[in-house]
Amino acid sequence: MVIWFILVAVVFTVLTVVTFFLDGLLDSVLPDLGGDGLLSSTSLCAAVAGAGYGGWMGLGALELGTAGGLLLAGLAALVVLAVTGLALRAVRRAETPQARLEDTIGTLGKALTGAPAGSPFEFTVPHHGHPLKISAVAEHDVVQGEELAVEEVVSPTRLRVAPPR
């Protein structure tokens, strides 16, 4: 059973790194469940990896038996989820503060990818003289290259856009 905890720990550690660097892309597949990073794909992968490491320690190093290993795996997952979620919250707030994104409301930008109505897509909008690439949603089907206006800041990583009026 130790080998399964090792396998889970290693695989989900790699997934944690991948989800951290591809955060905007993977959160369109696995959306943030709330808490501004607390239940994102990155923090959930890190929690599962933490469970693997906790179980590995409980069964292999501390020889606590199956019940003790599973208990330590659960505790490790909760601790790692909290730490990773809080760290992601701090990183995301430093990257794109909500107040600054509100400056983009009314600004025209372009869809970098297409998406059906209500689905997230990559969007670029000028922001303080620089192009800002961010996730966006629209109430209509979006085609690549379509010019859209920012209507609302949905979250620190997502805007709501619509055709210009």
FIKE-540808 format. One line per 4 residues: their letters; for each residue x, y, z of C-alpha. Coordinates in nm, 4 decimals, always signed. Each point is the difference from the previous one (the first is absolute). Layout:
A = X,Y,Z | ...;
This chain:
MVIW = +0.0000,+0.0000,+0.0000 | +0.2982,+0.2317,+0.0539 | +0.0762,-0.0128,-0.3724 | -0.3481,+0.1413,-0.0773;
FILV = +0.0570,+0.2956,+0.2320 | +0.3392,+0.0613,-0.1642 | -0.1569,-0.0157,-0.3451 | -0.2819,+0.2404,+0.0961;
AVVF = +0.2498,+0.2399,+0.1613 | +0.2300,+0.0134,-0.3034 | -0.2725,+0.0192,-0.2661 | -0.1938,+0.2730,+0.1782;
TVLT = +0.3162,+0.1974,+0.0784 | +0.0656,+0.0159,-0.3747 | -0.3648,+0.0949,-0.0636 | +0.0253,+0.2744,+0.2637;
VVTF = +0.2968,+0.1556,-0.1793 | -0.1752,-0.0263,-0.3374 | -0.3244,+0.1521,+0.1297 | +0.1900,+0.2839,+0.1669;
FLDG = +0.1704,+0.1029,-0.3239 | -0.3059,-0.0580,-0.2211 | -0.2452,+0.1448,+0.2526 | -0.2182,+0.2010,-0.2377;
LLDS = -0.0247,-0.2832,-0.2519 | -0.0802,-0.2783,+0.2457 | -0.2434,+0.2090,+0.2034 | -0.2122,+0.0266,-0.3153;
VLPD = -0.0265,-0.3814,+0.0113 | -0.0034,-0.0324,+0.3803 | -0.1506,+0.3291,+0.1171 | +0.0823,+0.1608,+0.3321;
LGGD = -0.2590,-0.1260,+0.2449 | +0.0221,+0.3155,+0.2060 | +0.2152,+0.1603,+0.2596 | +0.2258,+0.1738,-0.2541;
GLLS = +0.2468,-0.2899,-0.0263 | -0.0961,-0.2086,+0.3016 | -0.1717,-0.2635,-0.2122 | +0.1801,+0.0462,-0.3325;
STSL = +0.1411,-0.2816,-0.2123 | +0.3476,+0.0825,+0.1326 | -0.0934,-0.0181,+0.3678 | -0.2051,-0.3186,-0.0469;
CAAV = +0.2906,-0.1737,-0.1792 | +0.2344,+0.1126,+0.2777 | -0.2388,-0.1367,+0.2646 | -0.0104,-0.3417,-0.1676;
AGAG = +0.3807,+0.0041,-0.0247 | +0.0127,+0.0902,+0.3706 | -0.2257,-0.2963,+0.0749 | +0.2422,-0.2231,-0.1884;
YGGW = +0.2976,+0.1299,+0.1959 | -0.1915,-0.0259,+0.3296 | -0.1010,-0.3593,-0.0692 | +0.3525,-0.0824,-0.1080;
MGLG = +0.1381,+0.1378,+0.3263 | -0.2685,-0.1662,+0.2123 | +0.0402,-0.3454,-0.1512 | +0.3670,-0.0022,-0.0951;
ALEL = +0.1927,+0.2213,+0.2385 | -0.2159,+0.0006,+0.3114 | -0.1481,-0.3497,-0.0424 | -0.3429,+0.1101,+0.1257;
GTAG = -0.1889,-0.2695,-0.1883 | -0.2727,+0.0495,-0.2589 | -0.2367,+0.2000,+0.2212 | +0.2771,+0.2267,+0.1269;
GLLL = +0.1352,+0.0477,-0.3516 | -0.3410,+0.0973,-0.1316 | -0.0571,+0.2374,+0.2923 | +0.3369,+0.1668,-0.0571;
AGLA = -0.0764,+0.0185,-0.3751 | -0.3270,+0.1833,+0.0711 | +0.1617,+0.2424,+0.2435 | +0.2831,+0.0707,-0.2437;
ALVV = -0.2530,+0.0657,-0.2788 | -0.1885,+0.2540,+0.2123 | +0.3169,+0.1818,+0.1048 | +0.1360,+0.0117,-0.3555;
LAVT = -0.3392,+0.1154,-0.1361 | -0.0088,+0.2888,+0.2472 | +0.3608,+0.1061,-0.0567 | -0.0204,-0.0244,-0.3798;
GLAL = -0.3366,+0.1749,-0.0140 | +0.1240,+0.2910,+0.2100 | +0.3217,+0.0233,-0.2031 | -0.1946,+0.0039,-0.3280;
RAVR = -0.2331,+0.2645,+0.1368 | +0.3007,+0.2204,+0.0815 | +0.1614,-0.0609,-0.3409 | -0.3204,+0.0721,-0.1915;
RAET = -0.0688,+0.3183,+0.1924 | +0.3534,+0.1217,-0.0688 | -0.0307,-0.0795,-0.3722 | -0.3373,+0.1549,-0.0838;
PQAR = -0.1579,+0.2053,+0.2747 | -0.3776,+0.0366,-0.0322 | +0.0109,+0.3808,+0.0194 | +0.2450,+0.0256,-0.2894;
LEDT = -0.1997,-0.2342,-0.2232 | -0.3011,+0.2252,+0.0374 | +0.1935,+0.2535,-0.2093 | -0.0639,-0.2253,-0.3017;
IGTL = -0.3804,+0.0337,+0.0122 | -0.1165,+0.1508,-0.3286 | +0.3316,-0.0721,-0.1737 | +0.0055,-0.1889,-0.3305;
GKAL = +0.2050,-0.3179,-0.0293 | +0.0279,-0.3092,-0.2207 | -0.0826,-0.3656,+0.0507 | +0.3146,-0.2105,-0.0373;
TGAP = -0.2030,-0.3206,-0.0128 | -0.3610,-0.0774,-0.0826 | -0.2524,-0.1537,+0.2392 | -0.3706,-0.0824,+0.0236;
AGSP = -0.2273,+0.2280,+0.2021 | +0.0769,-0.0066,+0.3729 | +0.3329,-0.1815,-0.0395 | +0.3325,+0.1644,+0.0896;
FEFT = +0.2453,+0.1033,-0.2706 | +0.3298,+0.1888,-0.0194 | -0.0399,+0.3753,-0.0493 | +0.2441,+0.2878,-0.0358;
VPHH = -0.0779,+0.3581,+0.0962 | +0.2217,+0.3089,+0.0297 | +0.0652,+0.0769,+0.3660 | +0.2153,+0.2975,+0.1032;
GHPL = +0.1731,-0.0026,-0.3381 | +0.0753,-0.3724,-0.0064 | -0.1958,-0.2934,-0.1395 | -0.1606,-0.2033,+0.2778;
KISA = -0.0757,-0.3639,-0.0819 | -0.2822,-0.1269,+0.2203 | -0.2870,-0.2463,+0.0067 | -0.3392,+0.1338,-0.1069;
VAEH = -0.3587,-0.1182,-0.0444 | -0.2756,+0.1281,-0.2260 | -0.3723,-0.0672,-0.0273 | +0.0349,-0.0772,-0.3715;
DVVQ = +0.2209,-0.2272,-0.2117 | +0.3409,+0.1630,-0.0461 | +0.2237,-0.0439,-0.3047 | +0.3754,+0.0469,+0.0003;
GEEL = +0.0999,+0.3596,-0.0753 | -0.3415,+0.1454,+0.0902 | +0.0126,+0.3481,+0.1503 | -0.1834,+0.0193,+0.3322;
AVEE = -0.0521,+0.2556,+0.2761 | +0.0637,-0.0733,+0.3682 | -0.3258,+0.0197,+0.1982 | +0.0917,-0.1337,+0.3431;
VVSP = +0.2840,-0.1393,+0.2113 | -0.1276,-0.3432,+0.1033 | +0.3074,-0.1009,+0.2036 | +0.3685,+0.0936,+0.0212;
TRLR = +0.0619,-0.2352,-0.2940 | -0.3143,+0.0372,-0.2108 | -0.1943,+0.2741,-0.1810 | -0.3511,+0.0053,-0.1483;
VAPP = -0.0044,+0.1421,-0.3524 | -0.2611,+0.0851,-0.2639 | -0.0093,+0.1432,-0.3528 | +0.0719,+0.3753,-0.0019;
R = -0.3066,+0.2244,-0.0035;
